[in-house]
Amino acid sequence: LIDSLKEKVKSRKLADQDYETLLTYMRDHVYDEKDYQKGFEKIASQRSLINTMINEITKVQYNWRFDVFDTYEVNLTLYGPGGSYDPNAGSLIIYTTHDGEFKQYKNPANTIIHEVVHMGIEHSIVGAFQVPHPLKERIVDTIVSLHFKDLLPEYRIQNMGDTRTDPFLKKKEDIIKLDTIVQQVLSN
């Protein structure tokens, strides 16, 4: 089956039925719910903390729009980066292992709030000002650190090399005018 699908992909002859066949194969032969159970349990144990952080960051009156979703869908994967997000759907994907471990942090709340902040700034800051990836990561890390350093003591700011906003983002209140800061930094 897999070899047949590979050939169809290479020859650009993959049909809708093939997607259904692959989905069925994955569900019946690859996916095993218990592979995700320990990761799910660890996230569930942090639900109160995660909700507290989301409530805190979304109640701030920014000078710009922080996108908020009624619910955030957290999906687990055994593959890929530590986290990713869909800013249009309010969903995120978090890497876990069979043993319920996570990339970068023991507590998955670190990665979840990081991805929530990404979604919050994606359209009004990142998209509006075409913020390059290293600076985007620095901004997200800085927001999380300023808001939640007491709740997430193991949270670290990634060293991605773009520190241009650092002089302007020293305290929580500075985030209120993030749009002005980013516009100023990128115009220099």
matplotlib code that plots the C-alpha trace (Angstrom):
import matplotlib.pyplot as plt

x = [0.0, 2.7, 4.8, 1.8, 0.9, 4.6, 4.5, 1.2, 2.7, 5.8, 3.7, 1.3, -1.7, -2.8, -6.6, -9.1, -9.7, -6.0, -6.2, -9.0, -7.0, -4.0, -6.2, -7.7, -4.2, -2.9, -5.8, -5.7, -2.0, 0.0, -2.0, -2.3, -4.1, -2.0, 1.1, -0.3, -1.9, 0.9, 1.4, -2.3, -2.4, 0.5, -1.2, -4.5, -2.7, -1.6, -5.1, -5.8, -2.4, -2.8, -6.3, -5.0, -2.3, -4.6, -7.1, -4.3, -2.8, -6.1, -7.6, -4.9, -6.0, -3.3, -3.0, -3.2, -5.4, -4.3, -6.3, -8.3, -10.2, -13.1, -11.3, -7.8, -7.4, -4.3, -3.2, -0.3, 2.2, 5.1, 6.9, 8.3, 9.1, 8.2, 5.2, 3.3, 0.1, -2.7, -3.5, -6.8, -8.2, -6.9, -5.2, -1.8, 0.3, 2.6, 5.3, 5.2, 6.9, 5.3, 6.6, 4.8, 7.9, 8.0, 10.7, 12.5, 10.5, 9.2, 6.0, 4.0, 2.4, 5.6, 5.1, 1.3, 1.4, 4.2, 2.0, -1.0, 1.0, 2.2, -1.5, -2.3, 0.2, 0.3, -2.1, -1.8, 1.9, 3.8, 1.7, 1.0, 4.7, 6.2, 8.3, 11.1, 11.1, 14.0, 12.5, 9.0, 10.4, 12.2, 9.0, 6.9, 9.5, 9.8, 6.0, 5.8, 8.7, 7.4, 3.9, 4.6, 8.2, 6.7, 4.3, 6.8, 10.2, 11.9, 10.8, 13.8, 14.2, 15.6, 18.9, 17.8, 20.1, 17.5, 17.4, 16.3, 13.1, 14.9, 15.6, 11.9, 10.3, 11.6, 8.3, 4.8, 3.3, 5.7, 3.8, 0.7, 2.5, 4.1, 2.8, 4.6, 7.8, 7.9, 7.2, 10.0, 12.5, 11.8, 11.9, 15.5]
y = [0.0, 2.5, 1.8, 2.2, 5.6, 6.7, 6.0, 7.9, 10.9, 10.8, 10.6, 13.3, 10.9, 10.8, 10.9, 11.8, 8.0, 7.6, 10.1, 8.2, 4.9, 6.5, 7.9, 4.4, 2.8, 5.4, 4.9, 1.1, 0.4, 3.4, 5.4, 4.0, 6.2, 4.9, 6.4, 9.9, 9.1, 10.1, 13.4, 14.0, 13.4, 15.7, 18.5, 17.8, 18.2, 21.7, 22.8, 25.2, 26.9, 27.2, 28.7, 31.1, 32.3, 32.6, 34.6, 36.9, 37.6, 38.1, 40.5, 43.1, 46.2, 46.4, 49.2, 46.5, 43.4, 40.2, 37.5, 35.3, 32.1, 30.8, 27.5, 26.4, 22.9, 21.1, 18.2, 15.9, 14.4, 12.0, 13.8, 17.3, 20.4, 21.1, 23.1, 24.7, 26.6, 27.6, 31.2, 31.0, 28.1, 28.4, 25.0, 24.0, 20.8, 19.8, 17.1, 14.4, 11.0, 7.7, 8.4, 11.8, 13.9, 17.1, 18.9, 21.7, 21.6, 19.2, 21.2, 21.4, 24.6, 26.4, 25.4, 25.8, 29.4, 30.1, 28.9, 30.8, 34.0, 33.2, 33.0, 36.2, 38.3, 36.6, 38.9, 42.3, 42.3, 39.6, 39.8, 43.5, 44.4, 41.4, 40.5, 38.1, 34.7, 35.2, 38.5, 36.9, 34.2, 36.8, 38.8, 35.8, 34.6, 38.1, 38.4, 34.9, 35.7, 39.1, 37.9, 34.5, 34.2, 33.5, 30.8, 29.2, 29.3, 27.0, 29.2, 30.3, 33.0, 31.3, 32.6, 33.3, 36.3, 39.1, 41.2, 44.5, 44.8, 44.0, 47.6, 48.5, 45.4, 45.5, 45.2, 43.9, 47.4, 47.8, 45.1, 47.3, 49.4, 46.4, 47.6, 50.9, 49.3, 46.8, 49.4, 51.6, 48.7, 47.5, 51.0, 51.5]
z = [0.0, 1.0, -2.0, -4.3, -2.7, -3.0, -6.8, -7.2, -5.4, -7.6, -10.7, -9.4, -9.7, -6.1, -6.0, -3.2, -2.6, -1.9, 0.9, 2.5, 2.1, 3.8, 6.6, 7.1, 7.1, 9.6, 11.9, 11.8, 11.7, 12.9, 15.4, 18.9, 21.5, 24.4, 22.7, 23.6, 27.0, 29.3, 27.4, 27.5, 31.3, 31.9, 29.9, 31.7, 35.0, 34.0, 32.6, 35.5, 35.1, 31.3, 31.7, 34.3, 31.9, 28.9, 31.0, 32.2, 28.9, 27.1, 29.5, 28.9, 27.0, 24.3, 21.7, 19.1, 18.7, 20.6, 18.8, 21.3, 20.7, 22.7, 23.0, 22.1, 20.6, 21.7, 19.6, 20.3, 17.9, 18.2, 15.4, 14.5, 16.5, 20.1, 19.1, 16.2, 15.7, 13.4, 14.0, 12.1, 14.0, 17.5, 17.4, 18.3, 18.0, 20.8, 20.5, 23.1, 23.6, 24.5, 28.0, 28.2, 27.9, 25.9, 23.9, 25.8, 29.0, 31.6, 31.9, 28.7, 29.9, 28.7, 25.1, 25.1, 26.3, 23.9, 21.0, 22.3, 22.3, 18.7, 17.7, 19.6, 17.8, 14.4, 12.5, 14.2, 14.8, 12.8, 9.6, 9.8, 10.1, 8.3, 11.4, 10.5, 12.3, 14.7, 15.9, 16.2, 18.4, 20.6, 21.0, 21.9, 24.4, 25.9, 26.3, 28.0, 30.2, 31.3, 32.0, 33.5, 34.9, 38.3, 37.0, 34.6, 36.3, 33.7, 30.8, 28.7, 26.0, 22.9, 21.6, 18.0, 17.5, 17.0, 20.1, 18.6, 20.7, 24.0, 25.0, 24.6, 26.3, 29.9, 31.8, 31.2, 30.6, 27.6, 25.7, 25.5, 22.8, 21.0, 17.7, 18.0, 19.2, 16.4, 13.8, 15.2, 15.3, 11.8, 10.3, 11.5]

ax = plt.figure().add_subplot(projection="3d")
ax.plot(x, y, z, "-o")
ax.set_aspect("equal")
plt.show()
